[in-house]
Each structure stands twice: as C-alpha cells, then as structure tokens.
Amino acid sequence: MGDTLSEKTKDKYHKLMDEIKQERDELHLKAHLIRSEVRDEWEEVEEKWRHFRSNSKRVGAEAKGASEEVWAATKLLGEEIKQGYKRIRKSL
C-alpha cells in the first residue's frame, strides 16, 4: 500500500472532519428551510458525509496501518462534501 499516516496527516484529517461537521451542523439546523430543488443535493452530500464518517476508523487516530492513498481518497471526498455544503448554503 504505502507508508502509514503520520501524526500530522491524522491531525489534518481531524481538522477537515471538524470543519465539515461544523458546516453540516449549521446547515442541519436550517434543513427545514431547504427548498425542494436543493433536497436532492442535500441527500447526496449527506450520503458522502456518512461514507466519510465511516472512514474515520481507517484514517483516525486508531488507524495505525492506514496508507497515504487512503488519506488522499478521504481528503478528496471531504473536499467534495465541503463544496456540496457550500452550494447548498448559497441556495438558501
């Protein structure tokens, strides 16, 4: 696979997760206001969020054997989620 994740990379992962969680939590409070044309995107981004969270065991602090490739894929997914939430926010 590749080298195991460094502590710095794990910290970056947790920071990314915290940023996404904060954005998600703020949007979740406004979810009842989301217009029907945004609902489909909300559900798509929420599915990605669930997948991102499920990866936390592989990339989080307890993931001693996680590779840089896993981190790269997870980071890309996290960025997609952030962009999805930004698009939703603009639509509100």
PDB file of N, CA, C and O in Angstrom:
ATOM      1  N   MET A   1       0.840  -1.180   0.000  1.00  0.00           N
ATOM      2  CA  MET A   1       0.000   0.000   0.000  1.00  0.00           C
ATOM      3  C   MET A   1       0.881   1.238   0.000  1.00  0.00           C
ATOM      4  O   MET A   1       1.110   1.807  -1.068  1.00  0.00           O
ATOM      5  N   GLY A   2       1.354   1.655   1.071  1.00  0.00           N
ATOM      6  CA  GLY A   2       2.151   2.864   1.173  1.00  0.00           C
ATOM      7  C   GLY A   2       2.576   3.032   2.610  1.00  0.00           C
ATOM      8  O   GLY A   2       2.341   2.167   3.453  1.00  0.00           O
ATOM      9  N   ASP A   3       3.193   4.139   2.872  1.00  0.00           N
ATOM     10  CA  ASP A   3       3.602   4.422   4.239  1.00  0.00           C
ATOM     11  C   ASP A   3       2.381   4.666   5.102  1.00  0.00           C
ATOM     12  O   ASP A   3       1.336   5.095   4.612  1.00  0.00           O
ATOM     13  N   THR A   4       2.518   4.391   6.382  1.00  0.00           N
ATOM     14  CA  THR A   4       1.416   4.666   7.291  1.00  0.00           C
ATOM     15  C   THR A   4       1.289   6.164   7.492  1.00  0.00           C
ATOM     16  O   THR A   4       2.223   6.922   7.229  1.00  0.00           O
ATOM     17  N   LEU A   5       0.137   6.575   7.954  1.00  0.00           N
ATOM     18  CA  LEU A   5      -0.130   8.001   8.134  1.00  0.00           C
ATOM     19  C   LEU A   5       0.671   8.579   9.288  1.00  0.00           C
ATOM     20  O   LEU A   5       0.833   7.951  10.335  1.00  0.00           O
ATOM     21  N   SER A   6       1.158   9.767   9.076  1.00  0.00           N
ATOM     22  CA  SER A   6       1.881  10.463  10.135  1.00  0.00           C
ATOM     23  C   SER A   6       0.879  11.129  11.067  1.00  0.00           C
ATOM     24  O   SER A   6      -0.300  11.271  10.741  1.00  0.00           O
ATOM     25  N   GLU A   7       1.366  11.528  12.219  1.00  0.00           N
ATOM     26  CA  GLU A   7       0.505  12.254  13.165  1.00  0.00           C
ATOM     27  C   GLU A   7       0.018  13.557  12.541  1.00  0.00           C
ATOM     28  O   GLU A   7      -1.119  13.970  12.770  1.00  0.00           O
ATOM     29  N   LYS A   8       0.873  14.203  11.755  1.00  0.00           N
ATOM     30  CA  LYS A   8       0.494  15.456  11.093  1.00  0.00           C
ATOM     31  C   LYS A   8      -0.678  15.213  10.143  1.00  0.00           C
ATOM     32  O   LYS A   8      -1.617  16.009  10.098  1.00  0.00           O
ATOM     33  N   THR A   9      -0.626  14.132   9.396  1.00  0.00           N
ATOM     34  CA  THR A   9      -1.703  13.806   8.474  1.00  0.00           C
ATOM     35  C   THR A   9      -2.979  13.481   9.231  1.00  0.00           C
ATOM     36  O   THR A   9      -4.066  13.890   8.822  1.00  0.00           O
ATOM     37  N   LYS A  10      -2.858  12.753  10.326  1.00  0.00           N
ATOM     38  CA  LYS A  10      -4.031  12.450  11.142  1.00  0.00           C
ATOM     39  C   LYS A  10      -4.637  13.730  11.698  1.00  0.00           C
ATOM     40  O   LYS A  10      -5.860  13.862  11.751  1.00  0.00           O
ATOM     41  N   ASP A  11      -3.797  14.677  12.114  1.00  0.00           N
ATOM     42  CA  ASP A  11      -4.288  15.965  12.603  1.00  0.00           C
ATOM     43  C   ASP A  11      -5.030  16.712  11.502  1.00  0.00           C
ATOM     44  O   ASP A  11      -6.073  17.316  11.751  1.00  0.00           O
ATOM     45  N   LYS A  12      -4.492  16.672  10.284  1.00  0.00           N
ATOM     46  CA  LYS A  12      -5.156  17.318   9.149  1.00  0.00           C
ATOM     47  C   LYS A  12      -6.523  16.688   8.911  1.00  0.00           C
ATOM     48  O   LYS A  12      -7.502  17.384   8.642  1.00  0.00           O
ATOM     49  N   TYR A  13      -6.578  15.365   9.014  1.00  0.00           N
ATOM     50  CA  TYR A  13      -7.852  14.666   8.836  1.00  0.00           C
ATOM     51  C   TYR A  13      -8.864  15.130   9.872  1.00  0.00           C
ATOM     52  O   TYR A  13     -10.010  15.431   9.536  1.00  0.00           O
ATOM     53  N   HIS A  14      -8.449  15.188  11.120  1.00  0.00           N
ATOM     54  CA  HIS A  14      -9.374  15.592  12.183  1.00  0.00           C
ATOM     55  C   HIS A  14      -9.810  17.047  12.007  1.00  0.00           C
ATOM     56  O   HIS A  14     -10.962  17.382  12.281  1.00  0.00           O
ATOM     57  N   LYS A  15      -8.903  17.911  11.552  1.00  0.00           N
ATOM     58  CA  LYS A  15      -9.265  19.302  11.304  1.00  0.00           C
ATOM     59  C   LYS A  15     -10.290  19.380  10.180  1.00  0.00           C
ATOM     60  O   LYS A  15     -11.279  20.104  10.291  1.00  0.00           O
ATOM     61  N   LEU A  16     -10.059  18.634   9.094  1.00  0.00           N
ATOM     62  CA  LEU A  16     -11.003  18.603   7.980  1.00  0.00           C
ATOM     63  C   LEU A  16     -12.355  18.088   8.448  1.00  0.00           C
ATOM     64  O   LEU A  16     -13.392  18.644   8.088  1.00  0.00           O
ATOM     65  N   MET A  17     -12.350  17.038   9.241  1.00  0.00           N
ATOM     66  CA  MET A  17     -13.599  16.478   9.744  1.00  0.00           C
ATOM     67  C   MET A  17     -14.333  17.498  10.617  1.00  0.00           C
ATOM     68  O   MET A  17     -15.552  17.635  10.509  1.00  0.00           O
ATOM     69  N   ASP A  18     -13.612  18.211  11.475  1.00  0.00           N
ATOM     70  CA  ASP A  18     -14.233  19.227  12.324  1.00  0.00           C
ATOM     71  C   ASP A  18     -14.852  20.347  11.496  1.00  0.00           C
ATOM     72  O   ASP A  18     -15.952  20.810  11.800  1.00  0.00           O
ATOM     73  N   GLU A  19     -14.146  20.786  10.445  1.00  0.00           N
ATOM     74  CA  GLU A  19     -14.679  21.839   9.579  1.00  0.00           C
ATOM     75  C   GLU A  19     -15.968  21.377   8.902  1.00  0.00           C
ATOM     76  O   GLU A  19     -16.957  22.108   8.856  1.00  0.00           O
ATOM     77  N   ILE A  20     -15.939  20.161   8.381  1.00  0.00           N
ATOM     78  CA  ILE A  20     -17.124  19.626   7.711  1.00  0.00           C
ATOM     79  C   ILE A  20     -18.261  19.461   8.701  1.00  0.00           C
ATOM     80  O   ILE A  20     -19.404  19.802   8.396  1.00  0.00           O
ATOM     81  N   LYS A  21     -17.963  18.945   9.876  1.00  0.00           N
ATOM     82  CA  LYS A  21     -19.008  18.735  10.886  1.00  0.00           C
ATOM     83  C   LYS A  21     -19.651  20.057  11.278  1.00  0.00           C
ATOM     84  O   LYS A  21     -20.871  20.129  11.427  1.00  0.00           O
ATOM     85  N   GLN A  22     -18.847  21.104  11.447  1.00  0.00           N
ATOM     86  CA  GLN A  22     -19.410  22.403  11.818  1.00  0.00           C
ATOM     87  C   GLN A  22     -20.342  22.914  10.716  1.00  0.00           C
ATOM     88  O   GLN A  22     -21.449  23.374  10.997  1.00  0.00           O
ATOM     89  N   GLU A  23     -19.892  22.831   9.467  1.00  0.00           N
ATOM     90  CA  GLU A  23     -20.724  23.267   8.346  1.00  0.00           C
ATOM     91  C   GLU A  23     -21.997  22.444   8.279  1.00  0.00           C
ATOM     92  O   GLU A  23     -23.083  22.986   8.076  1.00  0.00           O
ATOM     93  N   ARG A  24     -21.867  21.147   8.446  1.00  0.00           N
ATOM     94  CA  ARG A  24     -23.019  20.254   8.409  1.00  0.00           C
ATOM     95  C   ARG A  24     -24.007  20.593   9.517  1.00  0.00           C
ATOM     96  O   ARG A  24     -25.212  20.675   9.279  1.00  0.00           O
ATOM     97  N   ASP A  25     -23.494  20.789  10.728  1.00  0.00           N
ATOM     98  CA  ASP A  25     -24.368  21.081  11.859  1.00  0.00           C
ATOM     99  C   ASP A  25     -25.143  22.375  11.649  1.00  0.00           C
ATOM    100  O   ASP A  25     -26.333  22.448  11.954  1.00  0.00           O
ATOM    101  N   GLU A  26     -24.463  23.402  11.124  1.00  0.00           N
ATOM    102  CA  GLU A  26     -25.138  24.671  10.865  1.00  0.00           C
ATOM    103  C   GLU A  26     -26.230  24.499   9.814  1.00  0.00           C
ATOM    104  O   GLU A  26     -27.334  25.023   9.961  1.00  0.00           O
ATOM    105  N   LEU A  27     -25.912  23.760   8.752  1.00  0.00           N
ATOM    106  CA  LEU A  27     -26.904  23.537   7.703  1.00  0.00           C
ATOM    107  C   LEU A  27     -28.055  22.661   8.181  1.00  0.00           C
ATOM    108  O   LEU A  27     -29.205  22.850   7.785  1.00  0.00           O
ATOM    109  N   HIS A  28     -27.733  21.721   9.022  1.00  0.00           N
ATOM    110  CA  HIS A  28     -28.766  20.817   9.527  1.00  0.00           C
ATOM    111  C   HIS A  28     -29.845  21.595  10.280  1.00  0.00           C
ATOM    112  O   HIS A  28     -31.028  21.260  10.215  1.00  0.00           O
ATOM    113  N   LEU A  29     -29.423  22.625  10.988  1.00  0.00           N
ATOM    114  CA  LEU A  29     -30.378  23.460  11.707  1.00  0.00           C
ATOM    115  C   LEU A  29     -31.327  24.181  10.758  1.00  0.00           C
ATOM    116  O   LEU A  29     -32.463  24.493  11.115  1.00  0.00           O
ATOM    117  N   LYS A  30     -30.848  24.440   9.549  1.00  0.00           N
ATOM    118  CA  LYS A  30     -31.669  25.137   8.559  1.00  0.00           C
ATOM    119  C   LYS A  30     -32.336  24.188   7.559  1.00  0.00           C
ATOM    120  O   LYS A  30     -32.980  24.633   6.609  1.00  0.00           O
ATOM    121  N   ALA A  31     -32.180  22.901   7.777  1.00  0.00           N
ATOM    122  CA  ALA A  31     -32.638  21.907   6.805  1.00  0.00           C
ATOM    123  C   ALA A  31     -34.124  22.041   6.472  1.00  0.00           C
ATOM    124  O   ALA A  31     -34.529  21.797   5.335  1.00  0.00           O
ATOM    125  N   HIS A  32     -34.915  22.417   7.428  1.00  0.00           N
ATOM    126  CA  HIS A  32     -36.353  22.547   7.176  1.00  0.00           C
ATOM    127  C   HIS A  32     -36.667  23.663   6.194  1.00  0.00           C
ATOM    128  O   HIS A  32     -37.767  23.720   5.645  1.00  0.00           O
ATOM    129  N   LEU A  33     -35.700  24.555   5.969  1.00  0.00           N
ATOM    130  CA  LEU A  33     -35.892  25.661   5.041  1.00  0.00           C
ATOM    131  C   LEU A  33     -35.421  25.347   3.621  1.00  0.00           C
ATOM    132  O   LEU A  33     -35.654  26.120   2.692  1.00  0.00           O
ATOM    133  N   ILE A  34     -34.769  24.226   3.473  1.00  0.00           N
ATOM    134  CA  ILE A  34     -34.204  23.895   2.172  1.00  0.00           C
ATOM    135  C   ILE A  34     -35.324  23.668   1.160  1.00  0.00           C
ATOM    136  O   ILE A  34     -36.232  22.865   1.373  1.00  0.00           O
ATOM    137  N   ARG A  35     -35.231  24.389   0.077  1.00  0.00           N
ATOM    138  CA  ARG A  35     -36.229  24.259  -0.982  1.00  0.00           C
ATOM    139  C   ARG A  35     -36.114  22.895  -1.657  1.00  0.00           C
ATOM    140  O   ARG A  35     -35.059  22.261  -1.629  1.00  0.00           O
ATOM    141  N   SER A  36     -37.200  22.462  -2.254  1.00  0.00           N
ATOM    142  CA  SER A  36     -37.245  21.119  -2.833  1.00  0.00           C
ATOM    143  C   SER A  36     -36.148  20.876  -3.858  1.00  0.00           C
ATOM    144  O   SER A  36     -35.647  19.755  -3.948  1.00  0.00           O
ATOM    145  N   GLU A  37     -35.753  21.889  -4.638  1.00  0.00           N
ATOM    146  CA  GLU A  37     -34.712  21.669  -5.639  1.00  0.00           C
ATOM    147  C   GLU A  37     -33.337  21.433  -5.022  1.00  0.00           C
ATOM    148  O   GLU A  37     -32.428  20.957  -5.702  1.00  0.00           O
ATOM    149  N   VAL A  38     -33.176  21.760  -3.744  1.00  0.00           N
ATOM    150  CA  VAL A  38     -31.909  21.557  -3.058  1.00  0.00           C
ATOM    151  C   VAL A  38     -31.923  20.243  -2.283  1.00  0.00           C
ATOM    152  O   VAL A  38     -30.864  19.733  -1.915  1.00  0.00           O
ATOM    153  N   ARG A  39     -33.082  19.701  -2.035  1.00  0.00           N
ATOM    154  CA  ARG A  39     -33.178  18.481  -1.226  1.00  0.00           C
ATOM    155  C   ARG A  39     -32.377  17.313  -1.808  1.00  0.00           C
ATOM    156  O   ARG A  39     -31.725  16.577  -1.067  1.00  0.00           O
ATOM    157  N   ASP A  40     -32.426  17.144  -3.122  1.00  0.00           N
ATOM    158  CA  ASP A  40     -31.678  16.042  -3.732  1.00  0.00           C
ATOM    159  C   ASP A  40     -30.179  16.199  -3.501  1.00  0.00           C
ATOM    160  O   ASP A  40     -29.487  15.231  -3.188  1.00  0.00           O
ATOM    161  N   GLU A  41     -29.688  17.412  -3.656  1.00  0.00           N
ATOM    162  CA  GLU A  41     -28.258  17.629  -3.413  1.00  0.00           C
ATOM    163  C   GLU A  41     -27.937  17.400  -1.946  1.00  0.00           C
ATOM    164  O   GLU A  41     -26.897  16.825  -1.624  1.00  0.00           O
ATOM    165  N   TRP A  42     -28.814  17.843  -1.051  1.00  0.00           N
ATOM    166  CA  TRP A  42     -28.611  17.621   0.384  1.00  0.00           C
ATOM    167  C   TRP A  42     -28.457  16.125   0.659  1.00  0.00           C
ATOM    168  O   TRP A  42     -27.532  15.717   1.362  1.00  0.00           O
ATOM    169  N   GLU A  43     -29.344  15.315   0.116  1.00  0.00           N
ATOM    170  CA  GLU A  43     -29.286  13.869   0.354  1.00  0.00           C
ATOM    171  C   GLU A  43     -28.006  13.258  -0.218  1.00  0.00           C
ATOM    172  O   GLU A  43     -27.410  12.370   0.391  1.00  0.00           O
ATOM    173  N   GLU A  44     -27.593  13.735  -1.384  1.00  0.00           N
ATOM    174  CA  GLU A  44     -26.355  13.226  -1.989  1.00  0.00           C
ATOM    175  C   GLU A  44     -25.144  13.562  -1.114  1.00  0.00           C
ATOM    176  O   GLU A  44     -24.283  12.715  -0.875  1.00  0.00           O
ATOM    177  N   VAL A  45     -25.093  14.791  -0.648  1.00  0.00           N
ATOM    178  CA  VAL A  45     -23.962  15.204   0.193  1.00  0.00           C
ATOM    179  C   VAL A  45     -24.016  14.477   1.535  1.00  0.00           C
ATOM    180  O   VAL A  45     -22.974  14.110   2.079  1.00  0.00           O
ATOM    181  N   GLU A  46     -25.207  14.267   2.071  1.00  0.00           N
ATOM    182  CA  GLU A  46     -25.342  13.533   3.331  1.00  0.00           C
ATOM    183  C   GLU A  46     -24.844  12.096   3.190  1.00  0.00           C
ATOM    184  O   GLU A  46     -24.240  11.557   4.117  1.00  0.00           O
ATOM    185  N   GLU A  47     -25.089  11.479   2.049  1.00  0.00           N
ATOM    186  CA  GLU A  47     -24.586  10.123   1.818  1.00  0.00           C
ATOM    187  C   GLU A  47     -23.054  10.118   1.809  1.00  0.00           C
ATOM    188  O   GLU A  47     -22.425   9.220   2.367  1.00  0.00           O
ATOM    189  N   LYS A  48     -22.468  11.123   1.175  1.00  0.00           N
ATOM    190  CA  LYS A  48     -20.999  11.242   1.170  1.00  0.00           C
ATOM    191  C   LYS A  48     -20.498  11.471   2.594  1.00  0.00           C
ATOM    192  O   LYS A  48     -19.466  10.928   2.988  1.00  0.00           O
ATOM    193  N   TRP A  49     -21.233  12.277   3.364  1.00  0.00           N
ATOM    194  CA  TRP A  49     -20.847  12.541   4.760  1.00  0.00           C
ATOM    195  C   TRP A  49     -20.855  11.245   5.554  1.00  0.00           C
ATOM    196  O   TRP A  49     -19.931  10.989   6.325  1.00  0.00           O
ATOM    197  N   ARG A  50     -21.887  10.424   5.378  1.00  0.00           N
ATOM    198  CA  ARG A  50     -21.943   9.145   6.104  1.00  0.00           C
ATOM    199  C   ARG A  50     -20.758   8.258   5.719  1.00  0.00           C
ATOM    200  O   ARG A  50     -20.166   7.598   6.573  1.00  0.00           O
ATOM    201  N   HIS A  51     -20.421   8.246   4.449  1.00  0.00           N
ATOM    202  CA  HIS A  51     -19.276   7.459   3.982  1.00  0.00           C
ATOM    203  C   HIS A  51     -17.975   8.013   4.583  1.00  0.00           C
ATOM    204  O   HIS A  51     -17.117   7.251   5.029  1.00  0.00           O
ATOM    205  N   PHE A  52     -17.839   9.339   4.590  1.00  0.00           N
ATOM    206  CA  PHE A  52     -16.657   9.986   5.166  1.00  0.00           C
ATOM    207  C   PHE A  52     -16.507   9.595   6.628  1.00  0.00           C
ATOM    208  O   PHE A  52     -15.415   9.249   7.078  1.00  0.00           O
ATOM    209  N   ARG A  53     -17.603   9.652   7.362  1.00  0.00           N
ATOM    210  CA  ARG A  53     -17.564   9.300   8.785  1.00  0.00           C
ATOM    211  C   ARG A  53     -17.204   7.826   8.974  1.00  0.00           C
ATOM    212  O   ARG A  53     -16.484   7.475   9.909  1.00  0.00           O
ATOM    213  N   SER A  54     -17.702   6.973   8.093  1.00  0.00           N
ATOM    214  CA  SER A  54     -17.387   5.547   8.237  1.00  0.00           C
ATOM    215  C   SER A  54     -15.911   5.275   7.991  1.00  0.00           C
ATOM    216  O   SER A  54     -15.371   4.278   8.472  1.00  0.00           O
ATOM    217  N   ASN A  55     -15.257   6.157   7.244  1.00  0.00           N
ATOM    218  CA  ASN A  55     -13.816   6.016   7.006  1.00  0.00           C
ATOM    219  C   ASN A  55     -12.984   6.453   8.198  1.00  0.00           C
ATOM    220  O   ASN A  55     -11.776   6.215   8.229  1.00  0.00           O
ATOM    221  N   SER A  56     -13.604   7.081   9.166  1.00  0.00           N
ATOM    222  CA  SER A  56     -12.827   7.637  10.282  1.00  0.00           C
ATOM    223  C   SER A  56     -12.047   6.568  11.032  1.00  0.00           C
ATOM    224  O   SER A  56     -10.980   6.852  11.575  1.00  0.00           O
ATOM    225  N   LYS A  57     -12.553   5.367  11.070  1.00  0.00           N
ATOM    226  CA  LYS A  57     -11.833   4.300  11.767  1.00  0.00           C
ATOM    227  C   LYS A  57     -10.567   3.914  11.027  1.00  0.00           C
ATOM    228  O   LYS A  57      -9.598   3.464  11.638  1.00  0.00           O
ATOM    229  N   ARG A  58     -10.571   4.093   9.683  1.00  0.00           N
ATOM    230  CA  ARG A  58      -9.378   3.755   8.915  1.00  0.00           C
ATOM    231  C   ARG A  58      -8.371   4.884   8.904  1.00  0.00           C
ATOM    232  O   ARG A  58      -7.178   4.641   8.728  1.00  0.00           O
ATOM    233  N   VAL A  59      -8.824   6.113   9.089  1.00  0.00           N
ATOM    234  CA  VAL A  59      -7.931   7.258   8.965  1.00  0.00           C
ATOM    235  C   VAL A  59      -7.690   7.930  10.305  1.00  0.00           C
ATOM    236  O   VAL A  59      -6.721   8.675  10.457  1.00  0.00           O
ATOM    237  N   GLY A  60      -8.540   7.683  11.263  1.00  0.00           N
ATOM    238  CA  GLY A  60      -8.430   8.343  12.553  1.00  0.00           C
ATOM    239  C   GLY A  60      -7.237   7.897  13.363  1.00  0.00           C
ATOM    240  O   GLY A  60      -6.388   7.148  12.878  1.00  0.00           O
ATOM    241  N   ALA A  61      -7.176   8.345  14.564  1.00  0.00           N
ATOM    242  CA  ALA A  61      -6.023   8.105  15.438  1.00  0.00           C
ATOM    243  C   ALA A  61      -5.721   6.625  15.607  1.00  0.00           C
ATOM    244  O   ALA A  61      -4.560   6.250  15.768  1.00  0.00           O
ATOM    245  N   GLU A  62      -6.748   5.774  15.575  1.00  0.00           N
ATOM    246  CA  GLU A  62      -6.513   4.351  15.790  1.00  0.00           C
ATOM    247  C   GLU A  62      -6.112   3.619  14.515  1.00  0.00           C
ATOM    248  O   GLU A  62      -5.943   2.400  14.535  1.00  0.00           O
ATOM    249  N   ALA A  63      -5.959   4.339  13.409  1.00  0.00           N
ATOM    250  CA  ALA A  63      -5.657   3.707  12.124  1.00  0.00           C
ATOM    251  C   ALA A  63      -4.153   3.602  11.909  1.00  0.00           C
ATOM    252  O   ALA A  63      -3.579   4.339  11.106  1.00  0.00           O
ATOM    253  N   LYS A  64      -3.544   2.719  12.601  1.00  0.00           N
ATOM    254  CA  LYS A  64      -2.090   2.591  12.553  1.00  0.00           C
ATOM    255  C   LYS A  64      -1.584   2.130  11.187  1.00  0.00           C
ATOM    256  O   LYS A  64      -0.457   2.445  10.807  1.00  0.00           O
ATOM    257  N   GLY A  65      -2.399   1.396  10.456  1.00  0.00           N
ATOM    258  CA  GLY A  65      -1.946   0.874   9.172  1.00  0.00           C
ATOM    259  C   GLY A  65      -2.509   1.593   7.967  1.00  0.00           C
ATOM    260  O   GLY A  65      -2.274   1.163   6.838  1.00  0.00           O
ATOM    261  N   ALA A  66      -3.244   2.671   8.165  1.00  0.00           N
ATOM    262  CA  ALA A  66      -3.841   3.376   7.036  1.00  0.00           C
ATOM    263  C   ALA A  66      -2.749   3.978   6.158  1.00  0.00           C
ATOM    264  O   ALA A  66      -1.735   4.466   6.657  1.00  0.00           O
ATOM    265  N   SER A  67      -2.964   3.937   4.876  1.00  0.00           N
ATOM    266  CA  SER A  67      -1.949   4.419   3.948  1.00  0.00           C
ATOM    267  C   SER A  67      -2.223   5.856   3.530  1.00  0.00           C
ATOM    268  O   SER A  67      -3.305   6.399   3.752  1.00  0.00           O
ATOM    269  N   GLU A  68      -1.218   6.444   2.925  1.00  0.00           N
ATOM    270  CA  GLU A  68      -1.363   7.787   2.370  1.00  0.00           C
ATOM    271  C   GLU A  68      -2.413   7.787   1.263  1.00  0.00           C
ATOM    272  O   GLU A  68      -3.091   8.795   1.064  1.00  0.00           O
ATOM    273  N   GLU A  69      -2.561   6.670   0.533  1.00  0.00           N
ATOM    274  CA  GLU A  69      -3.568   6.581  -0.521  1.00  0.00           C
ATOM    275  C   GLU A  69      -4.974   6.687   0.065  1.00  0.00           C
ATOM    276  O   GLU A  69      -5.847   7.339  -0.508  1.00  0.00           O
ATOM    277  N   VAL A  70      -5.186   6.039   1.214  1.00  0.00           N
ATOM    278  CA  VAL A  70      -6.480   6.129   1.888  1.00  0.00           C
ATOM    279  C   VAL A  70      -6.729   7.571   2.304  1.00  0.00           C
ATOM    280  O   VAL A  70      -7.834   8.086   2.137  1.00  0.00           O
ATOM    281  N   TRP A  71      -5.708   8.223   2.843  1.00  0.00           N
ATOM    282  CA  TRP A  71      -5.842   9.624   3.247  1.00  0.00           C
ATOM    283  C   TRP A  71      -6.181  10.490   2.044  1.00  0.00           C
ATOM    284  O   TRP A  71      -7.063  11.344   2.136  1.00  0.00           O
ATOM    285  N   ALA A  72      -5.501  10.294   0.917  1.00  0.00           N
ATOM    286  CA  ALA A  72      -5.734  11.112  -0.271  1.00  0.00           C
ATOM    287  C   ALA A  72      -7.171  10.964  -0.760  1.00  0.00           C
ATOM    288  O   ALA A  72      -7.819  11.955  -1.095  1.00  0.00           O
ATOM    289  N   ALA A  73      -7.672   9.726  -0.801  1.00  0.00           N
ATOM    290  CA  ALA A  73      -9.051   9.493  -1.237  1.00  0.00           C
ATOM    291  C   ALA A  73     -10.040  10.115  -0.258  1.00  0.00           C
ATOM    292  O   ALA A  73     -11.045  10.693  -0.672  1.00  0.00           O
ATOM    293  N   THR A  74      -9.761  10.000   1.025  1.00  0.00           N
ATOM    294  CA  THR A  74     -10.649  10.552   2.040  1.00  0.00           C
ATOM    295  C   THR A  74     -10.637  12.075   1.984  1.00  0.00           C
ATOM    296  O   THR A  74     -11.679  12.714   2.132  1.00  0.00           O
ATOM    297  N   LYS A  75      -9.479  12.644   1.775  1.00  0.00           N
ATOM    298  CA  LYS A  75      -9.370  14.108   1.665  1.00  0.00           C
ATOM    299  C   LYS A  75     -10.175  14.606   0.474  1.00  0.00           C
ATOM    300  O   LYS A  75     -10.876  15.613   0.581  1.00  0.00           O
ATOM    301  N   LEU A  76     -10.086  13.917  -0.659  1.00  0.00           N
ATOM    302  CA  LEU A  76     -10.849  14.295  -1.845  1.00  0.00           C
ATOM    303  C   LEU A  76     -12.353  14.239  -1.551  1.00  0.00           C
ATOM    304  O   LEU A  76     -13.093  15.154  -1.911  1.00  0.00           O
ATOM    305  N   LEU A  77     -12.795  13.175  -0.903  1.00  0.00           N
ATOM    306  CA  LEU A  77     -14.201  13.053  -0.541  1.00  0.00           C
ATOM    307  C   LEU A  77     -14.607  14.188   0.390  1.00  0.00           C
ATOM    308  O   LEU A  77     -15.683  14.765   0.233  1.00  0.00           O
ATOM    309  N   GLY A  78     -13.761  14.509   1.349  1.00  0.00           N
ATOM    310  CA  GLY A  78     -14.048  15.610   2.272  1.00  0.00           C
ATOM    311  C   GLY A  78     -14.193  16.934   1.546  1.00  0.00           C
ATOM    312  O   GLY A  78     -15.076  17.728   1.869  1.00  0.00           O
ATOM    313  N   GLU A  79     -13.342  17.176   0.576  1.00  0.00           N
ATOM    314  CA  GLU A  79     -13.438  18.416  -0.198  1.00  0.00           C
ATOM    315  C   GLU A  79     -14.729  18.450  -1.010  1.00  0.00           C
ATOM    316  O   GLU A  79     -15.350  19.506  -1.131  1.00  0.00           O
ATOM    317  N   GLU A  80     -15.143  17.311  -1.566  1.00  0.00           N
ATOM    318  CA  GLU A  80     -16.413  17.238  -2.287  1.00  0.00           C
ATOM    319  C   GLU A  80     -17.582  17.580  -1.361  1.00  0.00           C
ATOM    320  O   GLU A  80     -18.506  18.295  -1.749  1.00  0.00           O
ATOM    321  N   ILE A  81     -17.529  17.068  -0.154  1.00  0.00           N
ATOM    322  CA  ILE A  81     -18.584  17.340   0.826  1.00  0.00           C
ATOM    323  C   ILE A  81     -18.614  18.826   1.157  1.00  0.00           C
ATOM    324  O   ILE A  81     -19.681  19.438   1.170  1.00  0.00           O
ATOM    325  N   LYS A  82     -17.456  19.405   1.423  1.00  0.00           N
ATOM    326  CA  LYS A  82     -17.398  20.832   1.741  1.00  0.00           C
ATOM    327  C   LYS A  82     -17.986  21.666   0.604  1.00  0.00           C
ATOM    328  O   LYS A  82     -18.757  22.594   0.848  1.00  0.00           O
ATOM    329  N   GLN A  83     -17.625  21.339  -0.628  1.00  0.00           N
ATOM    330  CA  GLN A  83     -18.154  22.086  -1.773  1.00  0.00           C
ATOM    331  C   GLN A  83     -19.668  21.900  -1.904  1.00  0.00           C
ATOM    332  O   GLN A  83     -20.384  22.848  -2.228  1.00  0.00           O
ATOM    333  N   GLY A  84     -20.150  20.695  -1.656  1.00  0.00           N
ATOM    334  CA  GLY A  84     -21.595  20.449  -1.698  1.00  0.00           C
ATOM    335  C   GLY A  84     -22.336  21.282  -0.672  1.00  0.00           C
ATOM    336  O   GLY A  84     -23.373  21.869  -0.977  1.00  0.00           O
ATOM    337  N   TYR A  85     -21.812  21.337   0.540  1.00  0.00           N
ATOM    338  CA  TYR A  85     -22.440  22.142   1.585  1.00  0.00           C
ATOM    339  C   TYR A  85     -22.392  23.632   1.232  1.00  0.00           C
ATOM    340  O   TYR A  85     -23.331  24.367   1.536  1.00  0.00           O
ATOM    341  N   LYS A  86     -21.309  24.080   0.593  1.00  0.00           N
ATOM    342  CA  LYS A  86     -21.227  25.485   0.180  1.00  0.00           C
ATOM    343  C   LYS A  86     -22.286  25.808  -0.876  1.00  0.00           C
ATOM    344  O   LYS A  86     -22.918  26.863  -0.827  1.00  0.00           O
ATOM    345  N   ARG A  87     -22.476  24.888  -1.835  1.00  0.00           N
ATOM    346  CA  ARG A  87     -23.508  25.102  -2.854  1.00  0.00           C
ATOM    347  C   ARG A  87     -24.889  25.180  -2.212  1.00  0.00           C
ATOM    348  O   ARG A  87     -25.712  26.015  -2.589  1.00  0.00           O
ATOM    349  N   ILE A  88     -25.134  24.312  -1.247  1.00  0.00           N
ATOM    350  CA  ILE A  88     -26.427  24.311  -0.554  1.00  0.00           C
ATOM    351  C   ILE A  88     -26.608  25.626   0.198  1.00  0.00           C
ATOM    352  O   ILE A  88     -27.674  26.239   0.138  1.00  0.00           O
ATOM    353  N   ARG A  89     -25.574  26.053   0.901  1.00  0.00           N
ATOM    354  CA  ARG A  89     -25.658  27.309   1.657  1.00  0.00           C
ATOM    355  C   ARG A  89     -26.006  28.473   0.728  1.00  0.00           C
ATOM    356  O   ARG A  89     -26.840  29.308   1.079  1.00  0.00           O
ATOM    357  N   LYS A  90     -25.389  28.543  -0.436  1.00  0.00           N
ATOM    358  CA  LYS A  90     -25.670  29.608  -1.391  1.00  0.00           C
ATOM    359  C   LYS A  90     -27.126  29.568  -1.864  1.00  0.00           C
ATOM    360  O   LYS A  90     -27.703  30.600  -2.207  1.00  0.00           O
ATOM    361  N   SER A  91     -27.706  28.376  -1.879  1.00  0.00           N
ATOM    362  CA  SER A  91     -29.085  28.224  -2.342  1.00  0.00           C
ATOM    363  C   SER A  91     -30.111  28.633  -1.312  1.00  0.00           C
ATOM    364  O   SER A  91     -31.282  28.819  -1.642  1.00  0.00           O
ATOM    365  N   LEU A  92     -29.695  28.775  -0.080  1.00  0.00           N
ATOM    366  CA  LEU A  92     -30.645  29.115   0.994  1.00  0.00           C
ATOM    367  C   LEU A  92     -30.959  30.599   1.007  1.00  0.00           C
ATOM    368  O   LEU A  92     -31.738  31.059   1.842  1.00  0.00           O
TER     369      LEU A  92
END
